[in-house]
């Protein structure tokens, strides 16, 4: 089965849906998403979206805060562009129906770690859910958008693959993207999606780690597919660990928003001692990388399995009103945040690297764009500033739309004979335990060896384990009929390799990458990005 469209969007968070809504006024759009349309990392974003919306704030201040958090390798031109396009981008979301919390006649602006001013627009403490609600409603009502739920992308289709040549040897033309193969999970069939423009908006890769606050869909699919197709990937060593994930056996990595510390919460040891003052002058409002390493160090030093986030000194009604979802969820686990500190630990949260793109979200594979967490734009540097991710996704959705819309006007649908997915020699597997075993081993290896604190020896061990597992996966992948679990396993193994490879390239400690063999920041040789491209 073959489906043709002007625009193919892979992913259904703020990035993909914002792009789809704009592109749909200029052509047909197919949105492929591997779960329900609303299931994305956007849905789980609690804190908010950062933008200058107050006369007491400024673009320069937001830029400076982002550069400081990024530890010296943000692309300043990108930072300024995103910050300055922020207010209009927020207005676009509001026009699509997003309802941010107000205080009187003004938007209620809050503050999070690393920010010098109150500039976080939010919808109570379920900002992502509100944004996703509004965008999904708008997308489902648009006649030019067709949504394919429970379809997981397998691989990008390129002219090189169609011609069965190496990318650099395509006849008469540059290798370019023609669409993607995707597995219809419910009907167990592979569909060929042919498109003029393919947009990756598939989110992050938190599931590469054993402990993550990401949803199950975050298996790095877009990064892995783009890399396999020949696109350049960058800065994969910078995986952000959210400092405060609820530590409770029944909680599936429930995130405690940065905004809780922004409103005055204090991190304490089990004995009640506050500890952030000795790690950073901003104490509990320090950037995430510093807070995560501080918690990790406190836990290792004390032997405790968690620390505690304490906001009990604030009036109970203020806490309940500001964080109704967090408060209610914690109550369900027997924890009252107005009366006791919440047990928290760090967990893999946000990938600051990804598929390398320019200011218009173009990759170096023509016809392929990438926006949101799957992309490396240069905004985040070595550490993302809180609430800049939703902003980046929405801003780049607009830029990708404007550029690709102009490009698509002059393009004809590439109707070359794209081969259907061939599974004629594959058989059904009766040993899915192999998939689950390898899945678990990769995630444990990444957590133990490529986590918050790294070393050359740990990285080498991780790479050896991952390469060995990849051999098993490739054999399994081609011999048996594919499933969504097998696709995701293949992808997390690829992303794990990329993270380790980039980490081995960086001979310093900077931002989210901390190597005990190179504990200092090297501003002579280290102020550069880590680019990696597949050799064919």
C-alpha positions in Angstrom: 0.0 0.0 0.0 1.3 3.4 -0.9 0.1 6.8 0.4 1.2 10.0 -1.2 1.2 13.5 0.3 2.9 16.9 -0.1 4.1 16.8 3.5 4.8 13.8 5.7 5.1 14.5 9.4 6.5 11.8 11.7 5.4 12.7 15.2 2.5 14.4 16.9 3.8 16.7 19.6 3.9 20.4 19.6 6.5 20.4 16.8 4.8 18.1 14.4 1.2 19.4 14.9 2.3 23.0 14.7 4.0 22.4 11.4 1.0 20.3 10.1 -1.5 23.1 10.8 0.5 25.6 8.9 1.5 23.3 6.0 -2.0 22.0 5.5 -3.1 25.4 4.1 -0.6 24.8 1.2 -0.8 21.1 0.5 -1.8 17.6 1.7 -0.4 16.5 5.0 0.0 12.9 6.4 0.8 12.7 10.1 2.3 9.4 11.3 2.3 8.7 15.0 3.0 5.4 16.7 0.5 5.7 19.5 -2.7 7.8 19.8 -2.2 11.3 18.4 -2.0 12.9 21.8 0.7 10.6 23.2 3.9 12.6 23.0 6.4 14.2 25.3 4.5 17.5 24.9 1.6 16.0 26.7 3.7 15.5 29.8 5.4 18.9 30.0 4.4 20.4 33.2 6.3 23.7 33.7 5.5 25.8 30.6 7.0 27.6 27.6 9.5 30.4 28.0 9.1 33.7 26.2 9.5 37.4 26.9 6.1 38.6 27.8 6.8 41.2 30.5 8.1 44.8 30.5 10.3 43.7 33.3 12.0 41.2 31.1 14.0 41.6 27.8 15.2 39.6 24.8 18.8 40.2 25.9 18.1 38.7 29.4 16.5 35.6 27.9 19.4 35.2 25.5 22.0 35.6 28.3 20.2 33.0 30.5 20.2 30.6 27.6 23.8 31.1 26.8 24.9 30.7 30.5 22.9 27.4 30.8 24.4 26.2 27.5 27.9 26.3 29.0 29.6 28.1 26.1 28.6 26.2 23.0 25.1 27.6 22.2 24.9 29.2 18.7 24.2 32.7 19.7 22.6 33.7 16.4 20.1 30.8 16.8 19.4 31.7 20.5 18.6 35.3 19.6 16.4 34.2 16.6 14.4 31.8 18.8 14.0 34.2 21.6 12.9 37.1 19.4 10.4 35.0 17.5 9.0 33.7 20.8 6.2 36.2 21.5 4.6 35.8 18.0 4.9 32.0 18.2 3.1 32.1 21.6 0.4 34.2 20.0 0.0 31.6 17.2 -0.6 28.9 19.9 -3.2 31.1 21.6 -4.9 31.6 18.2 -5.0 27.8 17.8 -6.9 27.6 21.1 -4.2 27.1 23.8 -5.4 28.6 27.1 -2.5 29.8 29.3 -3.2 30.6 33.0 -3.9 34.3 33.6 -3.6 36.5 36.7 -6.2 39.3 36.3 -5.9 40.6 32.7 -2.3 39.4 32.3 -0.7 36.0 31.7 0.6 34.5 34.9 4.4 34.2 34.4 6.4 31.9 36.6 10.1 31.3 37.0 12.3 28.2 36.7 15.9 27.2 37.3 18.4 29.3 35.3 16.0 32.1 34.5 16.7 35.6 35.7 13.0 36.7 35.3 9.5 35.4 35.3 8.9 34.5 31.7 7.3 31.0 31.8 3.8 30.9 30.4 1.9 27.9 31.8 -1.5 26.3 32.0 -1.6 25.5 35.8 0.9 22.6 36.0 -0.3 20.7 32.9 0.9 23.1 30.2 1.9 20.4 27.8 -1.5 18.7 28.1 -3.3 21.9 27.3 -1.1 22.6 24.3 -1.5 19.1 23.0 -5.3 19.3 23.5 -5.6 22.5 21.5 -3.4 21.4 18.6 -5.0 17.9 18.4 -8.4 19.5 18.1 -7.3 21.9 15.4 -5.5 19.1 13.4 -8.4 16.7 13.5 -10.7 19.4 12.2 -8.5 20.3 9.2 -9.6 18.7 5.9 -6.1 18.6 4.5 -4.6 16.6 7.3 -4.8 12.8 7.5 -3.6 11.3 10.8 -2.3 7.7 10.9 -2.3 6.6 14.5 -0.6 3.4 15.7 1.8 3.6 12.7 5.5 3.4 13.6 8.1 4.6 11.1 10.7 2.0 10.2 13.1 3.7 7.9 13.3 6.8 5.6 13.1 6.1 1.9 15.9 7.8 0.0 16.8 8.0 -3.7 20.0 6.1 -2.8 18.1 3.2 -1.4 15.7 3.1 -4.3 18.7 3.0 -6.7 20.5 0.6 -4.4 23.6 2.7 -4.3 25.7 4.4 -1.7 24.4 8.0 -1.0 27.4 9.6 -2.6 27.0 7.7 -5.8 23.4 8.5 -6.8 23.1 8.9 -10.5 22.6 12.4 -11.9 21.4 13.9 -8.7 22.0 14.4 -5.0 20.6 11.8 -2.6 17.3 13.0 -1.2 14.5 11.8 1.0 11.3 10.4 -0.7 9.3 9.5 2.4 9.3 6.6 4.8 8.2 3.1 5.4 5.9 2.6 8.4 4.4 -0.4 10.2 0.6 -0.3 10.7 0.7 -1.9 14.1 -2.9 -2.9 14.3 -3.1 -4.4 10.8 0.5 -5.8 10.9 1.4 -4.4 7.4 4.0 -2.0 6.1 2.9 1.0 4.3 4.9 3.2 1.9 4.5 6.9 2.6 5.7 8.9 -0.4 6.1 12.7 0.1 7.7 15.8 -1.4 8.8 16.9 2.1 9.4 14.7 5.1 9.5 16.2 8.5 10.9 14.4 11.6 9.2 15.6 14.8 9.5 12.3 16.6 10.7 13.5 19.9 13.6 12.4 22.1 15.3 9.3 23.3 14.9 8.9 27.1 14.0 5.3 26.8 17.6 4.6 25.9 18.2 4.9 29.7 16.9 2.6 32.4 15.3 5.5 34.4 13.5 8.2 32.5 10.6 10.6 32.9 9.9 10.3 29.1 6.8 8.5 27.8 7.3 5.1 26.2 7.3 6.6 22.7 10.7 8.3 23.3 12.9 5.7 21.8 15.0 7.9 19.5 13.4 6.7 16.3 13.9 9.9 14.3 17.6 10.3 15.1 18.2 6.6 14.3 16.4 6.7 11.0 18.0 10.0 9.9 21.5 8.6 10.8 20.9 5.4 8.9 19.8 7.4 5.9 23.0 9.5 5.8 22.0 12.7 7.7 24.5 14.3 10.1 23.9 14.0 13.8 25.4 16.2 16.5 26.0 16.6 20.3 24.4 13.3 21.3 26.6 13.3 24.5 24.4 16.0 26.0 21.5 14.0 27.5 19.8 16.1 30.2 18.8 14.4 33.4 15.8 16.0 35.1 16.9 16.5 38.7 13.5 15.8 40.3 11.6 12.7 39.3 9.3 11.2 42.0 11.0 8.3 43.7 8.2 5.9 44.5 7.8 2.2 43.5 4.3 2.7 42.1 5.1 5.9 40.2 6.2 5.4 36.6 8.9 8.1 36.6 6.5 11.0 37.4 8.1 14.3 36.9 8.2 17.0 39.6 8.3 20.2 37.6 11.2 22.7 37.7 8.6 25.2 38.6 8.3 23.8 42.1 11.8 24.9 42.8 11.0 28.1 40.9 8.3 28.8 43.5 10.7 28.3 46.4 11.1 24.5 47.0 14.4 23.5 48.6 16.4 20.3 48.0 17.3 18.5 51.3 19.1 15.4 52.4 17.2 12.8 54.4 18.3 14.5 57.6 16.7 17.8 56.5 20.0 19.6 55.5 19.7 21.9 52.5 22.7 21.2 50.2 22.5 23.3 47.0 24.3 26.3 48.4 27.6 24.5 48.2 27.2 23.7 44.6 26.0 26.9 43.0 25.4 30.5 43.9 21.8 30.2 42.6 21.3 27.3 45.0 18.0 25.5 44.2 17.5 27.6 41.1 20.8 26.5 39.5 20.7 25.0 35.9 19.6 21.4 35.6 23.0 19.9 34.9 24.4 21.3 38.1 21.4 20.3 40.2 21.3 16.7 38.8 25.1 16.2 39.5 24.6 17.7 43.0 21.8 15.2 43.8 23.8 12.4 42.3 26.8 13.3 44.4 24.7 13.6 47.6 23.1 10.2 47.1 26.5 8.6 46.4 28.1 10.3 49.4 25.3 9.5 51.9 24.3 6.1 50.5 20.6 7.3 50.4 18.5 6.3 47.5 16.9 9.7 47.1 16.8 13.3 48.3 13.8 15.4 49.2 12.1 18.4 47.5 10.6 20.5 50.3 8.0 23.2 49.7 6.2 22.8 53.1 7.2 26.3 54.1 4.9 27.8 51.5 1.1 28.2 52.4 -0.7 24.9 51.6 -3.4 26.6 49.6 -0.9 28.4 47.4 0.9 25.1 46.7 -2.4 23.3 45.9 -3.6 26.0 43.6 -0.3 26.4 41.8 0.4 22.7 41.3 -3.0 20.9 41.3 -1.9 18.0 39.1 1.4 17.4 40.9 -0.4 17.7 44.3 -3.2 15.3 43.4 -0.9 12.8 41.8 1.4 12.7 44.8 -1.6 12.3 47.1 -2.4 9.1 45.1 1.0 7.8 46.1 0.4 8.7 49.8 2.5 11.9 49.7 1.2 15.3 50.7 3.7 17.9 49.4 2.1 20.6 51.6 3.2 18.6 54.7 6.3 16.6 53.7 9.3 16.7 51.3 8.8 14.7 48.1 11.4 11.9 47.5 13.1 12.6 44.2 15.9 11.3 42.0 17.4 12.3 38.6 16.2 10.6 35.4 17.0 10.9 31.7 14.8 13.7 30.4 15.9 15.6 27.3 18.3 15.1 24.4 20.1 18.4 23.6 21.7 16.9 20.5 20.0 15.3 17.5 19.7 15.5 13.8 21.8 18.5 12.7 19.7 21.3 11.0 20.1 24.8 9.8 18.0 27.8 10.7 15.2 26.6 8.5 15.2 23.1 10.0 16.8 21.6 6.9 19.0 18.5 7.4 21.8 17.8 5.0 19.6 15.2 3.4 17.5 17.2 0.9 13.8 16.8 1.4 14.2 16.0 5.1 13.5 18.5 7.9 13.7 18.0 11.6 12.2 20.0 14.5 11.7 19.6 18.2 13.7 17.3 20.4 14.8 15.1 17.5 16.7 18.1 16.1 20.0 19.7 16.9 19.6 23.4 16.2 22.4 24.9 18.3 19.9 26.5 20.8 20.6 24.4 23.8 24.3 24.0 23.7 25.6 21.7 26.4 22.5 22.1 28.6 18.9 23.1 27.9 17.5 26.0 29.8 14.2 25.1 31.4 11.1 25.6 29.2 13.1 26.5 26.1 12.2 23.2 24.5 8.5 23.9 23.7 9.6 27.3 22.5 12.2 25.9 20.1 9.8 23.3 18.7 7.1 25.9 18.0 9.5 28.4 16.5 11.2 25.9 14.2 7.8 24.5 13.2 7.1 27.9 11.7 10.5 28.2 10.1 10.3 24.7 8.6 6.8 25.5 7.3 7.8 28.7 5.6 10.9 27.3 4.0 9.4 23.9 2.9 6.3 25.6 1.6 8.3 27.6 -0.8 10.3 24.5 -1.8 7.3 22.3 -2.4 5.7 24.8 -4.8 8.3 24.0 -7.4 8.5 20.2 -6.7 6.8 17.4 -8.5 5.9 14.2 -6.6 8.8 11.8 -7.1 6.9 8.9 -8.8 9.9 6.7 -9.3 9.3 3.1 -8.7 9.7 3.0 -4.9 9.8 -0.7 -4.0 7.4 -2.0 -1.4 8.7 -3.3 1.9 10.0 -6.9 1.3 9.3 -9.3 4.1 8.9 -12.4 1.9 11.8 -14.3 3.5 11.0 -13.3 7.1 9.2 -15.6 9.5 7.4 -15.0 12.8 9.6 -15.2 15.9 8.8 -17.4 18.8 11.6 -16.0 20.9 10.6 -12.4 21.7 12.6 -12.8 25.0 15.7 -12.0 22.9 14.2 -8.5 22.2 13.3 -7.8 25.8 16.7 -9.1 27.1 18.6 -6.9 24.7 16.3 -3.9 25.4 17.0 -4.2 29.1 20.7 -4.7 28.7 21.2 -1.6 26.6 19.2 0.6 29.0 21.1 -0.7 32.0 24.4 -0.3 30.3 23.6 3.3 29.4 22.5 4.1 32.9 25.5 2.5 34.6 28.2 3.6 32.2 26.9 6.6 30.3 24.9 8.4 32.9 25.3 11.6 34.8 29.0 10.9 35.6 31.2 9.1 33.0 34.8 7.9 32.5 36.8 6.7 29.5 36.7 3.1 30.8 33.0 3.2 31.3 32.4 4.5 27.8 34.6 1.9 26.3 32.8 -0.9 28.1 29.5 0.5 27.0 30.5 0.7 23.4 31.7 -3.0 23.5 28.4 -4.1 25.0 26.3 -2.1 22.5 28.3 -3.3 19.4 27.8 -6.9 20.6 24.1 -6.5 21.0 23.8 -4.7 17.7 25.1 -7.8 15.9 22.4 -9.9 17.5 19.7 -7.3 16.6 20.7 -7.1 13.0 20.6 -10.9 12.6 17.2 -10.9 14.3 15.9 -7.9 12.3 16.4 -9.4 8.9 15.3 -13.0 9.8 12.0 -12.3 11.4 8.9 -10.3 10.7 9.3 -6.9 12.3 7.2 -5.7 15.2 7.1 -2.3 16.9 9.2 -3.7 19.8 11.9 -4.8 17.4 11.9 -1.5 15.5 12.3 0.4 18.8 15.1 -2.0 20.0 17.0 -1.4 16.7 16.6 2.4 17.2 17.7 2.6 20.8 20.8 0.5 20.0 21.7 3.0 17.3 21.0 6.0 19.5 23.0 4.4 22.4 26.0 4.0 20.0 25.7 7.6 18.9 25.6 8.9 22.5 28.7 6.9 23.4 30.5 7.9 20.2 30.0 11.6 20.8 30.9 11.2 24.5 34.2 9.6 23.5 34.9 12.5 21.1 34.6 15.1 23.9 37.8 15.2 26.0 36.5 17.6 28.6 33.6 18.1 31.0 31.0 20.6 29.9 27.3 21.0 30.8 25.5 17.7 30.8 28.7 15.8 29.9 30.9 15.1 32.9 33.9 12.8 32.5 36.0 12.2 35.6 39.0 11.6 33.4 38.6 15.2 32.0 37.0 17.1 34.9 37.7 20.6 33.6 36.1 22.6 30.9 38.5 23.1 27.9 37.6 26.4 26.2 40.6 26.1 23.9 39.7 22.8 22.2 36.3 22.0 23.6 34.1 24.9 22.4 32.8 22.9 19.4 30.0 20.6 18.5 30.4 16.8 18.1 29.3 15.9 14.6 28.9 12.3 13.4 27.9 10.9 10.0 27.4 7.3 9.0 30.0 5.8 6.8 28.6 3.7 3.9 
